[in-house]
Amino acid sequence: MKANEPSPWTHTIGGNPEPRMWLMTPEKNLLLSWAMIQKIEAAEDFLSIRFLCEYGEVTLSSQKSLRELFDLMRVERVACIDGRALNCRILDGSI
């Protein structure tokens, strides 16, 4: 992301990790429990991130690197992701 461009995600600064992450999609708003998020993986070029959660398999993709988002997810510091700006797909299912 460029410095003057708003990021499609927000993060917390300091303190404890967020207990939940807010994921906005075109259809609905979801609160994802960090305790239920599993198998976070990124493509080699960081243009996509995929993970499992209580709603199924979530895939986020962008034409710009998602490396910062991946790093923030690693330490549970993501407060909100605007999936509408990141080509978010959710394949229904349970883990």
Biotite code that builds the C-alpha atoms (Angstrom):
import biotite.structure as struc

atoms = struc.array([
    struc.Atom([0.000, 0.000, 0.000], chain_id="A", res_id=1, res_name="MET", atom_name="CA", element="C"),
    struc.Atom([1.189, 3.501, -0.757], chain_id="A", res_id=2, res_name="LYS", atom_name="CA", element="C"),
    struc.Atom([1.598, 5.885, 2.160], chain_id="A", res_id=3, res_name="ALA", atom_name="CA", element="C"),
    struc.Atom([-1.187, 8.202, 0.931], chain_id="A", res_id=4, res_name="ASN", atom_name="CA", element="C"),
    struc.Atom([-3.637, 5.362, 0.224], chain_id="A", res_id=5, res_name="GLU", atom_name="CA", element="C"),
    struc.Atom([-5.970, 4.191, 2.993], chain_id="A", res_id=6, res_name="PRO", atom_name="CA", element="C"),
    struc.Atom([-5.438, 0.582, 3.976], chain_id="A", res_id=7, res_name="SER", atom_name="CA", element="C"),
    struc.Atom([-8.382, -1.841, 3.671], chain_id="A", res_id=8, res_name="PRO", atom_name="CA", element="C"),
    struc.Atom([-7.610, -3.061, 7.202], chain_id="A", res_id=9, res_name="TRP", atom_name="CA", element="C"),
    struc.Atom([-7.104, -1.446, 10.599], chain_id="A", res_id=10, res_name="THR", atom_name="CA", element="C"),
    struc.Atom([-4.892, -2.664, 13.405], chain_id="A", res_id=11, res_name="HIS", atom_name="CA", element="C"),
    struc.Atom([-4.457, -2.123, 17.094], chain_id="A", res_id=12, res_name="THR", atom_name="CA", element="C"),
    struc.Atom([-1.409, -0.484, 18.585], chain_id="A", res_id=13, res_name="ILE", atom_name="CA", element="C"),
    struc.Atom([0.037, -1.986, 21.750], chain_id="A", res_id=14, res_name="GLY", atom_name="CA", element="C"),
    struc.Atom([-2.029, -3.622, 24.442], chain_id="A", res_id=15, res_name="GLY", atom_name="CA", element="C"),
    struc.Atom([-3.530, -7.072, 24.189], chain_id="A", res_id=16, res_name="ASN", atom_name="CA", element="C"),
    struc.Atom([-4.425, -8.833, 20.957], chain_id="A", res_id=17, res_name="PRO", atom_name="CA", element="C"),
    struc.Atom([-7.974, -8.322, 19.685], chain_id="A", res_id=18, res_name="GLU", atom_name="CA", element="C"),
    struc.Atom([-10.376, -11.135, 20.754], chain_id="A", res_id=19, res_name="PRO", atom_name="CA", element="C"),
    struc.Atom([-12.288, -10.784, 17.481], chain_id="A", res_id=20, res_name="ARG", atom_name="CA", element="C"),
    struc.Atom([-11.708, -9.415, 14.020], chain_id="A", res_id=21, res_name="MET", atom_name="CA", element="C"),
    struc.Atom([-14.441, -7.572, 12.118], chain_id="A", res_id=22, res_name="TRP", atom_name="CA", element="C"),
    struc.Atom([-14.695, -8.710, 8.478], chain_id="A", res_id=23, res_name="LEU", atom_name="CA", element="C"),
    struc.Atom([-16.882, -6.595, 6.195], chain_id="A", res_id=24, res_name="MET", atom_name="CA", element="C"),
    struc.Atom([-18.240, -8.283, 3.067], chain_id="A", res_id=25, res_name="THR", atom_name="CA", element="C"),
    struc.Atom([-20.704, -6.970, 0.468], chain_id="A", res_id=26, res_name="PRO", atom_name="CA", element="C"),
    struc.Atom([-23.439, -9.154, 1.994], chain_id="A", res_id=27, res_name="GLU", atom_name="CA", element="C"),
    struc.Atom([-22.802, -8.915, 5.742], chain_id="A", res_id=28, res_name="LYS", atom_name="CA", element="C"),
    struc.Atom([-20.544, -7.996, 8.637], chain_id="A", res_id=29, res_name="ASN", atom_name="CA", element="C"),
    struc.Atom([-18.848, -10.813, 10.540], chain_id="A", res_id=30, res_name="LEU", atom_name="CA", element="C"),
    struc.Atom([-17.008, -10.952, 13.841], chain_id="A", res_id=31, res_name="LEU", atom_name="CA", element="C"),
    struc.Atom([-14.389, -13.683, 13.630], chain_id="A", res_id=32, res_name="LEU", atom_name="CA", element="C"),
    struc.Atom([-12.967, -15.166, 16.801], chain_id="A", res_id=33, res_name="SER", atom_name="CA", element="C"),
    struc.Atom([-9.170, -15.340, 16.774], chain_id="A", res_id=34, res_name="TRP", atom_name="CA", element="C"),
    struc.Atom([-9.522, -18.585, 18.750], chain_id="A", res_id=35, res_name="ALA", atom_name="CA", element="C"),
    struc.Atom([-11.314, -20.117, 15.735], chain_id="A", res_id=36, res_name="MET", atom_name="CA", element="C"),
    struc.Atom([-9.022, -18.764, 12.985], chain_id="A", res_id=37, res_name="ILE", atom_name="CA", element="C"),
    struc.Atom([-6.742, -21.526, 11.724], chain_id="A", res_id=38, res_name="GLN", atom_name="CA", element="C"),
    struc.Atom([-4.363, -22.337, 8.914], chain_id="A", res_id=39, res_name="LYS", atom_name="CA", element="C"),
    struc.Atom([-3.502, -18.787, 7.874], chain_id="A", res_id=40, res_name="ILE", atom_name="CA", element="C"),
    struc.Atom([-1.452, -18.884, 4.690], chain_id="A", res_id=41, res_name="GLU", atom_name="CA", element="C"),
    struc.Atom([-0.302, -16.401, 2.077], chain_id="A", res_id=42, res_name="ALA", atom_name="CA", element="C"),
    struc.Atom([0.758, -16.862, -1.512], chain_id="A", res_id=43, res_name="ALA", atom_name="CA", element="C"),
    struc.Atom([4.472, -16.532, -2.156], chain_id="A", res_id=44, res_name="GLU", atom_name="CA", element="C"),
    struc.Atom([3.920, -13.041, -3.604], chain_id="A", res_id=45, res_name="ASP", atom_name="CA", element="C"),
    struc.Atom([1.482, -12.088, -0.780], chain_id="A", res_id=46, res_name="PHE", atom_name="CA", element="C"),
    struc.Atom([-1.260, -11.172, -3.270], chain_id="A", res_id=47, res_name="LEU", atom_name="CA", element="C"),
    struc.Atom([-3.669, -13.517, -1.507], chain_id="A", res_id=48, res_name="SER", atom_name="CA", element="C"),
    struc.Atom([-4.284, -14.731, 2.031], chain_id="A", res_id=49, res_name="ILE", atom_name="CA", element="C"),
    struc.Atom([-6.413, -17.709, 2.991], chain_id="A", res_id=50, res_name="ARG", atom_name="CA", element="C"),
    struc.Atom([-7.582, -18.967, 6.381], chain_id="A", res_id=51, res_name="PHE", atom_name="CA", element="C"),
    struc.Atom([-10.220, -21.147, 8.028], chain_id="A", res_id=52, res_name="LEU", atom_name="CA", element="C"),
    struc.Atom([-12.705, -19.775, 10.538], chain_id="A", res_id=53, res_name="CYS", atom_name="CA", element="C"),
    struc.Atom([-16.116, -20.576, 11.980], chain_id="A", res_id=54, res_name="GLU", atom_name="CA", element="C"),
    struc.Atom([-17.780, -19.368, 8.748], chain_id="A", res_id=55, res_name="TYR", atom_name="CA", element="C"),
    struc.Atom([-15.658, -21.500, 6.394], chain_id="A", res_id=56, res_name="GLY", atom_name="CA", element="C"),
    struc.Atom([-12.616, -20.836, 4.224], chain_id="A", res_id=57, res_name="GLU", atom_name="CA", element="C"),
    struc.Atom([-11.932, -17.129, 3.687], chain_id="A", res_id=58, res_name="VAL", atom_name="CA", element="C"),
    struc.Atom([-9.814, -15.927, 0.767], chain_id="A", res_id=59, res_name="THR", atom_name="CA", element="C"),
    struc.Atom([-8.668, -12.322, 0.447], chain_id="A", res_id=60, res_name="LEU", atom_name="CA", element="C"),
    struc.Atom([-6.902, -11.213, -2.721], chain_id="A", res_id=61, res_name="SER", atom_name="CA", element="C"),
    struc.Atom([-5.520, -7.958, -4.045], chain_id="A", res_id=62, res_name="SER", atom_name="CA", element="C"),
    struc.Atom([-3.350, -6.590, -6.826], chain_id="A", res_id=63, res_name="GLN", atom_name="CA", element="C"),
    struc.Atom([-1.124, -5.111, -4.101], chain_id="A", res_id=64, res_name="LYS", atom_name="CA", element="C"),
    struc.Atom([0.876, -6.959, -1.477], chain_id="A", res_id=65, res_name="SER", atom_name="CA", element="C"),
    struc.Atom([-0.960, -8.154, 1.620], chain_id="A", res_id=66, res_name="LEU", atom_name="CA", element="C"),
    struc.Atom([2.298, -8.767, 3.504], chain_id="A", res_id=67, res_name="ARG", atom_name="CA", element="C"),
    struc.Atom([1.496, -6.174, 6.185], chain_id="A", res_id=68, res_name="GLU", atom_name="CA", element="C"),
    struc.Atom([-1.925, -7.747, 6.766], chain_id="A", res_id=69, res_name="LEU", atom_name="CA", element="C"),
    struc.Atom([-0.335, -11.205, 7.016], chain_id="A", res_id=70, res_name="PHE", atom_name="CA", element="C"),
    struc.Atom([2.192, -9.915, 9.564], chain_id="A", res_id=71, res_name="ASP", atom_name="CA", element="C"),
    struc.Atom([-0.591, -8.298, 11.627], chain_id="A", res_id=72, res_name="LEU", atom_name="CA", element="C"),
    struc.Atom([-2.675, -11.482, 11.522], chain_id="A", res_id=73, res_name="MET", atom_name="CA", element="C"),
    struc.Atom([0.333, -13.413, 12.803], chain_id="A", res_id=74, res_name="ARG", atom_name="CA", element="C"),
    struc.Atom([0.239, -11.409, 16.043], chain_id="A", res_id=75, res_name="VAL", atom_name="CA", element="C"),
    struc.Atom([-3.579, -11.007, 16.164], chain_id="A", res_id=76, res_name="GLU", atom_name="CA", element="C"),
    struc.Atom([-3.409, -7.216, 15.815], chain_id="A", res_id=77, res_name="ARG", atom_name="CA", element="C"),
    struc.Atom([-6.059, -6.851, 13.084], chain_id="A", res_id=78, res_name="VAL", atom_name="CA", element="C"),
    struc.Atom([-9.192, -5.083, 14.279], chain_id="A", res_id=79, res_name="ALA", atom_name="CA", element="C"),
    struc.Atom([-11.065, -4.828, 10.973], chain_id="A", res_id=80, res_name="CYS", atom_name="CA", element="C"),
    struc.Atom([-10.709, -5.967, 7.347], chain_id="A", res_id=81, res_name="ILE", atom_name="CA", element="C"),
    struc.Atom([-12.744, -4.395, 4.559], chain_id="A", res_id=82, res_name="ASP", atom_name="CA", element="C"),
    struc.Atom([-13.265, -7.483, 2.427], chain_id="A", res_id=83, res_name="GLY", atom_name="CA", element="C"),
    struc.Atom([-15.177, -5.373, -0.107], chain_id="A", res_id=84, res_name="ARG", atom_name="CA", element="C"),
    struc.Atom([-11.860, -3.766, -1.080], chain_id="A", res_id=85, res_name="ALA", atom_name="CA", element="C"),
    struc.Atom([-9.934, -7.075, -1.088], chain_id="A", res_id=86, res_name="LEU", atom_name="CA", element="C"),
    struc.Atom([-11.997, -9.407, -3.268], chain_id="A", res_id=87, res_name="ASN", atom_name="CA", element="C"),
    struc.Atom([-13.159, -11.485, -0.297], chain_id="A", res_id=88, res_name="CYS", atom_name="CA", element="C"),
    struc.Atom([-14.621, -14.947, -0.896], chain_id="A", res_id=89, res_name="ARG", atom_name="CA", element="C"),
    struc.Atom([-16.024, -17.228, 1.775], chain_id="A", res_id=90, res_name="ILE", atom_name="CA", element="C"),
    struc.Atom([-16.619, -20.885, 1.015], chain_id="A", res_id=91, res_name="LEU", atom_name="CA", element="C"),
    struc.Atom([-19.252, -22.097, 3.454], chain_id="A", res_id=92, res_name="ASP", atom_name="CA", element="C"),
    struc.Atom([-18.320, -24.866, 5.801], chain_id="A", res_id=93, res_name="GLY", atom_name="CA", element="C"),
    struc.Atom([-17.271, -25.487, 9.319], chain_id="A", res_id=94, res_name="SER", atom_name="CA", element="C"),
    struc.Atom([-13.943, -26.397, 10.789], chain_id="A", res_id=95, res_name="ILE", atom_name="CA", element="C"),
])
